[in-house]
Amino acid sequence: MNNIENSYSRYFNTFNRRKGPLWQSQFRAVIVEDNETLLHIHRYIHLNPTTSGFVEKPEEWEWSSYKYFITEKRGLAEHKEISINSIGRYKRFVENQIDYQKTIKGIRRSLLE
């Protein structure tokens, strides 16, 4: 990731005759050590398009696997790492945080302005 970021930054800066970093922070990898953390990361990723205002519902995002998880029983069954095995419970777990995640994003945006 670092090489990609650096290469693209050099290209973009040269092309646009500018200097400085393009990215807010350095890429970081985190080891997911427990099921609870995995579930929260899963939810965060599935809600990103909704939080950013690209779609109203997470299943509307064309490139998301969320619709697979909430429409096909085997979607959850194939991912044994995810402890929620009911489609309805998983959908509620994810979608109950839409407003909260939008609020947090709005707060971050206003703090950075």
A tleap script that builds the chain and sets N, CA, C and O, in Angstrom:
source leaprc.protein.ff14SB
mol = sequence {
  NMET ASN ASN ILE GLU ASN SER TYR SER ARG
  TYR PHE ASN THR PHE ASN ARG ARG LYS GLY
  PRO LEU TRP GLN SER GLN PHE ARG ALA VAL
  ILE VAL GLU ASP ASN GLU THR LEU LEU HIE
  ILE HIE ARG TYR ILE HIE LEU ASN PRO THR
  THR SER GLY PHE VAL GLU LYS PRO GLU GLU
  TRP GLU TRP SER SER TYR LYS TYR PHE ILE
  THR GLU LYS ARG GLY LEU ALA GLU HIE LYS
  GLU ILE SER ILE ASN SER ILE GLY ARG TYR
  LYS ARG PHE VAL GLU ASN GLN ILE ASP TYR
  GLN LYS THR ILE LYS GLY ILE ARG ARG SER
  LEU LEU CGLU
}
set mol.1.N position { 0.821 -1.190 0.000 }
set mol.1.CA position { 0.000 0.000 0.000 }
set mol.1.C position { 0.867 1.255 0.000 }
set mol.1.O position { 0.561 2.231 -0.685 }
set mol.2.N position { 1.929 1.221 0.760 }
set mol.2.CA position { 2.806 2.374 0.841 }
set mol.2.C position { 3.374 2.736 -0.528 }
set mol.2.O position { 3.406 3.909 -0.898 }
set mol.3.N position { 3.824 1.727 -1.283 }
set mol.3.CA position { 4.370 1.979 -2.624 }
set mol.3.C position { 3.317 2.564 -3.555 }
set mol.3.O position { 3.608 3.475 -4.332 }
set mol.4.N position { 2.115 2.053 -3.481 }
set mol.4.CA position { 1.025 2.566 -4.325 }
set mol.4.C position { 0.730 4.019 -3.976 }
set mol.4.O position { 0.615 4.869 -4.859 }
set mol.5.N position { 0.609 4.298 -2.677 }
set mol.5.CA position { 0.331 5.672 -2.243 }
set mol.5.C position { 1.430 6.634 -2.690 }
set mol.5.O position { 1.146 7.716 -3.204 }
set mol.6.N position { 2.682 6.234 -2.491 }
set mol.6.CA position { 3.798 7.110 -2.872 }
set mol.6.C position { 3.865 7.342 -4.376 }
set mol.6.O position { 4.068 8.468 -4.830 }
set mol.7.N position { 3.692 6.269 -5.143 }
set mol.7.CA position { 3.737 6.403 -6.600 }
set mol.7.C position { 2.625 7.303 -7.106 }
set mol.7.O position { 2.857 8.186 -7.931 }
set mol.8.N position { 1.427 7.078 -6.613 }
set mol.8.CA position { 0.304 7.893 -7.067 }
set mol.8.C position { 0.474 9.341 -6.627 }
set mol.8.O position { 0.166 10.256 -7.391 }
set mol.9.N position { 0.954 9.561 -5.423 }
set mol.9.CA position { 1.169 10.930 -4.940 }
set mol.9.C position { 2.165 11.670 -5.822 }
set mol.9.O position { 1.944 12.829 -6.172 }
set mol.10.N position { 3.265 11.005 -6.185 }
set mol.10.CA position { 4.251 11.638 -7.064 }
set mol.10.C position { 3.634 11.976 -8.418 }
set mol.10.O position { 3.823 13.074 -8.941 }
set mol.11.N position { 2.891 11.017 -8.981 }
set mol.11.CA position { 2.236 11.246 -10.267 }
set mol.11.C position { 1.255 12.415 -10.166 }
set mol.11.O position { 1.301 13.332 -10.987 }
set mol.12.N position { 0.382 12.390 -9.183 }
set mol.12.CA position { -0.643 13.419 -9.029 }
set mol.12.C position { -0.011 14.791 -8.819 }
set mol.12.O position { -0.422 15.774 -9.434 }
set mol.13.N position { 0.987 14.846 -7.947 }
set mol.13.CA position { 1.641 16.119 -7.673 }
set mol.13.C position { 2.361 16.660 -8.916 }
set mol.13.O position { 2.313 17.862 -9.180 }
set mol.14.N position { 3.009 15.807 -9.660 }
set mol.14.CA position { 3.686 16.237 -10.890 }
set mol.14.C position { 2.666 16.719 -11.910 }
set mol.14.O position { 2.828 17.788 -12.498 }
set mol.15.N position { 1.633 15.946 -12.116 }
set mol.15.CA position { 0.598 16.271 -13.098 }
set mol.15.C position { -0.110 17.587 -12.763 }
set mol.15.O position { -0.439 18.361 -13.662 }
set mol.16.N position { -0.342 17.839 -11.482 }
set mol.16.CA position { -1.077 19.030 -11.046 }
set mol.16.C position { -0.177 20.143 -10.546 }
set mol.16.O position { -0.650 21.138 -9.995 }
set mol.17.N position { 1.133 19.969 -10.742 }
set mol.17.CA position { 2.113 20.983 -10.331 }
set mol.17.C position { 1.891 21.437 -8.894 }
set mol.17.O position { 1.747 22.627 -8.614 }
set mol.18.N position { 1.866 20.486 -8.013 }
set mol.18.CA position { 1.667 20.780 -6.596 }
set mol.18.C position { 2.661 19.993 -5.774 }
set mol.18.O position { 3.356 19.127 -6.305 }
set mol.19.N position { 2.740 20.282 -4.470 }
set mol.19.CA position { 3.630 19.584 -3.554 }
set mol.19.C position { 2.834 19.178 -2.324 }
set mol.19.O position { 1.798 19.762 -2.009 }
set mol.20.N position { 3.340 18.171 -1.644 }
set mol.20.CA position { 2.736 17.779 -0.377 }
set mol.20.C position { 2.006 16.451 -0.442 }
set mol.20.O position { 1.799 15.888 -1.517 }
set mol.21.N position { 1.618 15.960 0.734 }
set mol.21.CA position { 0.939 14.664 0.810 }
set mol.21.C position { -0.505 14.735 0.312 }
set mol.21.O position { -1.153 15.777 0.401 }
set mol.22.N position { -0.988 13.632 -0.204 }
set mol.22.CA position { -2.392 13.542 -0.632 }
set mol.22.C position { -3.245 12.855 0.415 }
set mol.22.O position { -4.457 13.069 0.463 }
set mol.23.N position { -2.648 12.052 1.235 }
set mol.23.CA position { -3.391 11.198 2.166 }
set mol.23.C position { -3.350 11.796 3.561 }
set mol.23.O position { -2.353 12.395 3.963 }
set mol.24.N position { -4.445 11.629 4.298 }
set mol.24.CA position { -4.536 12.184 5.645 }
set mol.24.C position { -3.636 11.460 6.636 }
set mol.24.O position { -2.993 12.089 7.477 }
set mol.25.N position { -3.594 10.153 6.532 }
set mol.25.CA position { -2.762 9.399 7.471 }
set mol.25.C position { -2.181 8.176 6.780 }
set mol.25.O position { -2.625 7.778 5.703 }
set mol.26.N position { -1.204 7.605 7.407 }
set mol.26.CA position { -0.530 6.448 6.851 }
set mol.26.C position { -1.436 5.222 6.933 }
set mol.26.O position { -2.203 5.075 7.884 }
set mol.27.N position { -1.348 4.348 5.943 }
set mol.27.CA position { -2.088 3.089 5.962 }
set mol.27.C position { -1.628 2.280 7.159 }
set mol.27.O position { -0.437 2.229 7.465 }
set mol.28.N position { -2.575 1.650 7.833 }
set mol.28.CA position { -2.176 0.787 8.943 }
set mol.28.C position { -3.002 -0.488 8.925 }
set mol.28.O position { -4.188 -0.485 8.595 }
set mol.29.N position { -2.360 -1.544 9.277 }
set mol.29.CA position { -3.015 -2.851 9.345 }
set mol.29.C position { -3.179 -3.226 10.811 }
set mol.29.O position { -2.294 -2.984 11.633 }
set mol.30.N position { -4.316 -3.814 11.121 }
set mol.30.CA position { -4.598 -4.231 12.486 }
set mol.30.C position { -4.987 -5.702 12.461 }
set mol.30.O position { -5.797 -6.121 11.635 }
set mol.31.N position { -4.424 -6.467 13.347 }
set mol.31.CA position { -4.782 -7.884 13.448 }
set mol.31.C position { -6.109 -7.990 14.176 }
set mol.31.O position { -6.271 -7.451 15.271 }
set mol.32.N position { -7.052 -8.683 13.569 }
set mol.32.CA position { -8.352 -8.907 14.191 }
set mol.32.C position { -8.239 -10.188 15.002 }
set mol.32.O position { -8.073 -11.275 14.449 }
set mol.33.N position { -8.330 -10.047 16.313 }
set mol.33.CA position { -8.068 -11.192 17.183 }
set mol.33.C position { -9.321 -11.830 17.762 }
set mol.33.O position { -9.240 -12.925 18.319 }
set mol.34.N position { -10.476 -11.185 17.650 }
set mol.34.CA position { -11.674 -11.786 18.223 }
set mol.34.C position { -12.889 -11.518 17.343 }
set mol.34.O position { -12.881 -10.636 16.485 }
set mol.35.N position { -13.912 -12.292 17.578 }
set mol.35.CA position { -15.117 -12.238 16.768 }
set mol.35.C position { -15.828 -10.888 16.876 }
set mol.35.O position { -16.354 -10.382 15.885 }
set mol.36.N position { -15.843 -10.312 18.063 }
set mol.36.CA position { -16.535 -9.034 18.259 }
set mol.36.C position { -15.915 -7.938 17.398 }
set mol.36.O position { -16.631 -7.156 16.774 }
set mol.37.N position { -14.602 -7.883 17.366 }
set mol.37.CA position { -13.908 -6.894 16.539 }
set mol.37.C position { -14.216 -7.121 15.066 }
set mol.37.O position { -14.467 -6.168 14.329 }
set mol.38.N position { -14.198 -8.380 14.633 }
set mol.38.CA position { -14.525 -8.707 13.249 }
set mol.38.C position { -15.927 -8.222 12.880 }
set mol.38.O position { -16.122 -7.649 11.809 }
set mol.39.N position { -16.894 -8.448 13.755 }
set mol.39.CA position { -18.266 -8.016 13.480 }
set mol.39.C position { -18.361 -6.499 13.322 }
set mol.39.O position { -19.039 -6.005 12.421 }
set mol.40.N position { -17.685 -5.772 14.195 }
set mol.40.CA position { -17.742 -4.308 14.120 }
set mol.40.C position { -17.042 -3.780 12.870 }
set mol.40.O position { -17.504 -2.811 12.267 }
set mol.41.N position { -15.945 -4.400 12.480 }
set mol.41.CA position { -15.255 -4.003 11.248 }
set mol.41.C position { -16.134 -4.315 10.043 }
set mol.41.O position { -16.248 -3.511 9.118 }
set mol.42.N position { -16.748 -5.485 10.066 }
set mol.42.CA position { -17.671 -5.887 9.005 }
set mol.42.C position { -18.770 -4.839 8.840 }
set mol.42.O position { -19.060 -4.397 7.728 }
set mol.43.N position { -19.370 -4.452 9.952 }
set mol.43.CA position { -20.459 -3.467 9.924 }
set mol.43.C position { -19.954 -2.129 9.390 }
set mol.43.O position { -20.602 -1.513 8.543 }
set mol.44.N position { -18.810 -1.682 9.877 }
set mol.44.CA position { -18.238 -0.408 9.437 }
set mol.44.C position { -18.032 -0.395 7.921 }
set mol.44.O position { -18.376 0.580 7.254 }
set mol.45.N position { -17.477 -1.467 7.386 }
set mol.45.CA position { -17.208 -1.544 5.949 }
set mol.45.C position { -18.510 -1.539 5.155 }
set mol.45.O position { -18.626 -0.832 4.154 }
set mol.46.N position { -19.492 -2.329 5.602 }
set mol.46.CA position { -20.763 -2.389 4.886 }
set mol.46.C position { -21.518 -1.056 4.934 }
set mol.46.O position { -22.279 -0.744 4.018 }
set mol.47.N position { -21.314 -0.275 5.988 }
set mol.47.CA position { -22.032 0.998 6.113 }
set mol.47.C position { -21.316 2.176 5.456 }
set mol.47.O position { -21.913 3.244 5.317 }
set mol.48.N position { -20.062 2.018 5.050 }
set mol.48.CA position { -19.324 3.141 4.453 }
set mol.48.C position { -20.052 3.820 3.288 }
set mol.48.O position { -20.130 5.048 3.282 }
set mol.49.N position { -20.585 3.094 2.309 }
set mol.49.CA position { -21.279 3.776 1.203 }
set mol.49.C position { -22.515 4.549 1.668 }
set mol.49.O position { -22.839 5.603 1.120 }
set mol.50.N position { -23.193 4.021 2.673 }
set mol.50.CA position { -24.371 4.688 3.229 }
set mol.50.C position { -23.953 5.939 3.992 }
set mol.50.O position { -24.546 7.006 3.832 }
set mol.51.N position { -22.928 5.793 4.820 }
set mol.51.CA position { -22.425 6.907 5.619 }
set mol.51.C position { -21.929 8.045 4.730 }
set mol.51.O position { -22.093 9.217 5.068 }
set mol.52.N position { -21.327 7.703 3.603 }
set mol.52.CA position { -20.796 8.717 2.690 }
set mol.52.C position { -21.871 9.327 1.796 }
set mol.52.O position { -21.590 10.254 1.036 }
set mol.53.N position { -23.093 8.817 1.880 }
set mol.53.CA position { -24.192 9.387 1.109 }
set mol.53.C position { -24.300 8.874 -0.320 }
set mol.53.O position { -25.035 9.450 -1.122 }
set mol.54.N position { -23.585 7.807 -0.654 }
set mol.54.CA position { -23.667 7.258 -2.007 }
set mol.54.C position { -24.977 6.514 -2.238 }
set mol.54.O position { -25.517 6.525 -3.344 }
set mol.55.N position { -25.484 5.867 -1.189 }
set mol.55.CA position { -26.740 5.115 -1.264 }
set mol.55.C position { -27.514 5.322 0.031 }
set mol.55.O position { -26.952 5.748 1.040 }
set mol.56.N position { -28.804 5.019 -0.007 }
set mol.56.CA position { -29.632 5.119 1.193 }
set mol.56.C position { -29.494 3.887 2.076 }
set mol.56.O position { -29.449 3.991 3.302 }
set mol.57.N position { -29.428 2.717 1.440 }
set mol.57.CA position { -29.343 1.451 2.164 }
set mol.57.C position { -28.065 0.727 1.742 }
set mol.57.O position { -27.686 0.776 0.572 }
set mol.58.N position { -27.400 0.056 2.680 }
set mol.58.CA position { -26.125 -0.591 2.331 }
set mol.58.C position { -26.249 -1.637 1.231 }
set mol.58.O position { -25.298 -1.838 0.476 }
set mol.59.N position { -27.385 -2.305 1.116 }
set mol.59.CA position { -27.525 -3.327 0.069 }
set mol.59.C position { -27.639 -2.727 -1.328 }
set mol.59.O position { -27.554 -3.457 -2.315 }
set mol.60.N position { -27.828 -1.418 -1.429 }
set mol.60.CA position { -27.914 -0.758 -2.732 }
set mol.60.C position { -26.544 -0.527 -3.363 }
set mol.60.O position { -26.457 -0.254 -4.560 }
set mol.61.N position { -25.481 -0.632 -2.585 }
set mol.61.CA position { -24.127 -0.408 -3.107 }
set mol.61.C position { -23.731 -1.599 -3.964 }
set mol.61.O position { -23.627 -2.721 -3.469 }
set mol.62.N position { -23.513 -1.357 -5.234 }
set mol.62.CA position { -23.275 -2.407 -6.216 }
set mol.62.C position { -22.078 -3.296 -5.890 }
set mol.62.O position { -22.106 -4.494 -6.169 }
set mol.63.N position { -21.032 -2.728 -5.305 }
set mol.63.CA position { -19.787 -3.454 -5.102 }
set mol.63.C position { -19.669 -4.059 -3.701 }
set mol.63.O position { -18.595 -4.518 -3.314 }
set mol.64.N position { -20.746 -4.061 -2.956 }
set mol.64.CA position { -20.721 -4.589 -1.601 }
set mol.64.C position { -21.174 -6.043 -1.555 }
set mol.64.O position { -22.011 -6.465 -2.352 }
set mol.65.N position { -20.627 -6.791 -0.636 }
set mol.65.CA position { -21.081 -8.170 -0.413 }
set mol.65.C position { -22.224 -8.212 0.595 }
set mol.65.O position { -22.731 -9.288 0.911 }
set mol.66.N position { -22.629 -7.061 1.096 }
set mol.66.CA position { -23.681 -7.016 2.117 }
set mol.66.C position { -24.959 -7.698 1.647 }
set mol.66.O position { -25.557 -8.470 2.396 }
set mol.67.N position { -25.384 -7.425 0.421 }
set mol.67.CA position { -26.630 -8.030 -0.079 }
set mol.67.C position { -26.527 -9.553 -0.110 }
set mol.67.O position { -27.530 -10.246 0.058 }
set mol.68.N position { -25.335 -10.070 -0.321 }
set mol.68.CA position { -25.108 -11.518 -0.296 }
set mol.68.C position { -25.332 -12.061 1.122 }
set mol.68.O position { -25.934 -13.119 1.305 }
set mol.69.N position { -24.841 -11.322 2.115 }
set mol.69.CA position { -24.983 -11.758 3.496 }
set mol.69.C position { -26.437 -11.723 3.969 }
set mol.69.O position { -26.833 -12.541 4.799 }
set mol.70.N position { -27.232 -10.791 3.456 }
set mol.70.CA position { -28.605 -10.664 3.964 }
set mol.70.C position { -29.650 -11.355 3.098 }
set mol.70.O position { -30.824 -11.383 3.469 }
set mol.71.N position { -29.261 -11.909 1.964 }
set mol.71.CA position { -30.250 -12.557 1.116 }
set mol.71.C position { -30.015 -14.047 0.941 }
set mol.71.O position { -30.939 -14.770 0.570 }
set mol.72.N position { -28.835 -14.516 1.191 }
set mol.72.CA position { -28.561 -15.930 0.987 }
set mol.72.C position { -28.106 -16.560 2.294 }
set mol.72.O position { -27.112 -16.139 2.886 }
set mol.73.N position { -28.829 -17.555 2.730 }
set mol.73.CA position { -28.507 -18.232 3.988 }
set mol.73.C position { -27.063 -18.714 3.998 }
set mol.73.O position { -26.386 -18.632 5.023 }
set mol.74.N position { -26.594 -19.210 2.875 }
set mol.74.CA position { -25.222 -19.711 2.843 }
set mol.74.C position { -24.197 -18.593 2.964 }
set mol.74.O position { -23.041 -18.860 3.293 }
set mol.75.N position { -24.589 -17.346 2.707 }
set mol.75.CA position { -23.668 -16.227 2.848 }
set mol.75.C position { -23.105 -16.131 4.251 }
set mol.75.O position { -21.903 -15.939 4.435 }
set mol.76.N position { -23.976 -16.265 5.240 }
set mol.76.CA position { -23.514 -16.252 6.623 }
set mol.76.C position { -22.870 -17.580 7.003 }
set mol.76.O position { -21.878 -17.611 7.732 }
set mol.77.N position { -23.435 -18.673 6.507 }
set mol.77.CA position { -22.928 -19.998 6.864 }
set mol.77.C position { -21.496 -20.212 6.386 }
set mol.77.O position { -20.715 -20.887 7.056 }
set mol.78.N position { -21.145 -19.645 5.236 }
set mol.78.CA position { -19.798 -19.811 4.701 }
set mol.78.C position { -18.755 -19.043 5.499 }
set mol.78.O position { -17.563 -19.336 5.404 }
set mol.79.N position { -19.187 -18.069 6.280 }
set mol.79.CA position { -18.271 -17.250 7.072 }
set mol.79.C position { -18.432 -17.628 8.535 }
set mol.79.O position { -19.095 -16.928 9.300 }
set mol.80.N position { -17.827 -18.728 8.911 }
set mol.80.CA position { -17.970 -19.252 10.261 }
set mol.80.C position { -17.363 -18.318 11.309 }
set mol.80.O position { -17.663 -18.437 12.497 }
set mol.81.N position { -16.515 -17.395 10.874 }
set mol.81.CA position { -15.918 -16.449 11.813 }
set mol.81.C position { -16.966 -15.480 12.356 }
set mol.81.O position { -16.787 -14.907 13.431 }
set mol.82.N position { -18.054 -15.297 11.616 }
set mol.82.CA position { -19.099 -14.365 12.033 }
set mol.82.C position { -20.094 -15.131 12.892 }
set mol.82.O position { -20.733 -16.071 12.419 }
set mol.83.N position { -20.226 -14.737 14.143 }
set mol.83.CA position { -21.011 -15.506 15.102 }
set mol.83.C position { -22.512 -15.287 14.978 }
set mol.83.O position { -23.281 -16.024 15.594 }
set mol.84.N position { -22.949 -14.318 14.218 }
set mol.84.CA position { -24.385 -14.092 14.033 }
set mol.84.C position { -24.818 -14.964 12.865 }
set mol.84.O position { -24.416 -14.727 11.726 }
set mol.85.N position { -25.635 -15.968 13.143 }
set mol.85.CA position { -26.001 -16.914 12.091 }
set mol.85.C position { -27.421 -16.715 11.564 }
set mol.85.O position { -27.886 -17.511 10.749 }
set mol.86.N position { -28.104 -15.691 12.005 }
set mol.86.CA position { -29.442 -15.377 11.513 }
set mol.86.C position { -29.361 -14.155 10.612 }
set mol.86.O position { -28.804 -13.128 11.000 }
set mol.87.N position { -29.911 -14.263 9.418 }
set mol.87.CA position { -29.879 -13.134 8.478 }
set mol.87.C position { -30.547 -11.903 9.088 }
set mol.87.O position { -30.027 -10.793 8.973 }
set mol.88.N position { -31.689 -12.095 9.731 }
set mol.88.CA position { -32.398 -10.971 10.350 }
set mol.88.C position { -31.590 -10.302 11.440 }
set mol.88.O position { -31.544 -9.074 11.512 }
set mol.89.N position { -30.951 -11.095 12.293 }
set mol.89.CA position { -30.140 -10.522 13.376 }
set mol.89.C position { -28.924 -9.791 12.816 }
set mol.89.O position { -28.560 -8.721 13.304 }
set mol.90.N position { -28.298 -10.367 11.793 }
set mol.90.CA position { -27.134 -9.726 11.182 }
set mol.90.C position { -27.535 -8.395 10.547 }
set mol.90.O position { -26.838 -7.393 10.703 }
set mol.91.N position { -28.666 -8.390 9.829 }
set mol.91.CA position { -29.154 -7.166 9.184 }
set mol.91.C position { -29.448 -6.089 10.235 }
set mol.91.O position { -29.084 -4.927 10.049 }
set mol.92.N position { -30.102 -6.467 11.330 }
set mol.92.CA position { -30.373 -5.495 12.406 }
set mol.92.C position { -29.074 -4.990 13.024 }
set mol.92.O position { -28.934 -3.798 13.298 }
set mol.93.N position { -28.121 -5.905 13.243 }
set mol.93.CA position { -26.830 -5.521 13.822 }
set mol.93.C position { -26.156 -4.450 12.976 }
set mol.93.O position { -25.645 -3.468 13.514 }
set mol.94.N position { -26.148 -4.626 11.670 }
set mol.94.CA position { -25.500 -3.667 10.775 }
set mol.94.C position { -26.310 -2.384 10.682 }
set mol.94.O position { -25.775 -1.298 10.905 }
set mol.95.N position { -27.586 -2.494 10.358 }
set mol.95.CA position { -28.385 -1.315 10.022 }
set mol.95.C position { -28.780 -0.467 11.220 }
set mol.95.O position { -29.140 0.698 11.049 }
set mol.96.N position { -28.723 -1.020 12.435 }
set mol.96.CA position { -29.032 -0.216 13.624 }
set mol.96.C position { -27.999 0.880 13.871 }
set mol.96.O position { -28.236 1.789 14.667 }
set mol.97.N position { -26.865 0.801 13.199 }
set mol.97.CA position { -25.803 1.787 13.415 }
set mol.97.C position { -25.667 2.807 12.285 }
set mol.97.O position { -24.730 3.606 12.297 }
set mol.98.N position { -26.569 2.800 11.321 }
set mol.98.CA position { -26.461 3.732 10.189 }
set mol.98.C position { -26.449 5.176 10.668 }
set mol.98.O position { -25.546 5.934 10.313 }
set mol.99.N position { -27.434 5.568 11.466 }
set mol.99.CA position { -27.502 6.953 11.924 }
set mol.99.C position { -26.307 7.322 12.802 }
set mol.99.O position { -25.766 8.422 12.693 }
set mol.100.N position { -25.903 6.411 13.661 }
set mol.100.CA position { -24.756 6.666 14.529 }
set mol.100.C position { -23.493 6.899 13.707 }
set mol.100.O position { -22.755 7.850 13.964 }
set mol.101.N position { -23.238 6.035 12.717 }
set mol.101.CA position { -22.035 6.181 11.898 }
set mol.101.C position { -22.074 7.471 11.084 }
set mol.101.O position { -21.041 8.110 10.890 }
set mol.102.N position { -23.269 7.862 10.602 }
set mol.102.CA position { -23.386 9.139 9.881 }
set mol.102.C position { -23.082 10.308 10.812 }
set mol.102.O position { -22.420 11.266 10.414 }
set mol.103.N position { -23.564 10.232 12.047 }
set mol.103.CA position { -23.318 11.296 13.022 }
set mol.103.C position { -21.828 11.433 13.310 }
set mol.103.O position { -21.295 12.542 13.332 }
set mol.104.N position { -21.157 10.305 13.530 }
set mol.104.CA position { -19.708 10.324 13.793 }
set mol.104.C position { -18.959 10.917 12.609 }
set mol.104.O position { -18.041 11.716 12.798 }
set mol.105.N position { -19.334 10.541 11.398 }
set mol.105.CA position { -18.667 11.085 10.207 }
set mol.105.C position { -18.883 12.598 10.120 }
set mol.105.O position { -17.960 13.338 9.778 }
set mol.106.N position { -20.089 13.054 10.426 }
set mol.106.CA position { -20.374 14.491 10.410 }
set mol.106.C position { -19.544 15.245 11.442 }
set mol.106.O position { -19.060 16.342 11.166 }
set mol.107.N position { -19.380 14.675 12.609 }
set mol.107.CA position { -18.570 15.302 13.661 }
set mol.107.C position { -17.110 15.394 13.211 }
set mol.107.O position { -16.470 16.434 13.369 }
set mol.108.N position { -16.591 14.301 12.650 }
set mol.108.CA position { -15.203 14.315 12.149 }
set mol.108.C position { -15.007 15.383 11.095 }
set mol.108.O position { -14.024 16.123 11.110 }
set mol.109.N position { -15.970 15.449 10.171 }
set mol.109.CA position { -15.885 16.430 9.079 }
set mol.109.C position { -15.873 17.854 9.636 }
set mol.109.O position { -15.080 18.689 9.199 }
set mol.110.N position { -16.750 18.127 10.597 }
set mol.110.CA position { -16.821 19.490 11.145 }
set mol.110.C position { -15.573 19.836 11.955 }
set mol.110.O position { -15.168 20.998 11.994 }
set mol.111.N position { -14.968 18.856 12.593 }
set mol.111.CA position { -13.738 19.112 13.348 }
set mol.111.C position { -12.565 19.421 12.419 }
set mol.111.O position { -11.676 20.192 12.780 }
set mol.112.N position { -12.557 18.829 11.234 }
set mol.112.CA position { -11.462 19.030 10.298 }
set mol.112.C position { -11.593 20.335 9.508 }
set mol.112.O position { -10.620 20.800 8.915 }
set mol.113.N position { -12.768 20.916 9.499 }
set mol.113.CA position { -12.969 22.151 8.718 }
set mol.113.C position { -12.467 23.366 9.418 }
set mol.113.O position { -12.568 24.471 8.886 }
savepdb mol mol.pdb
quit
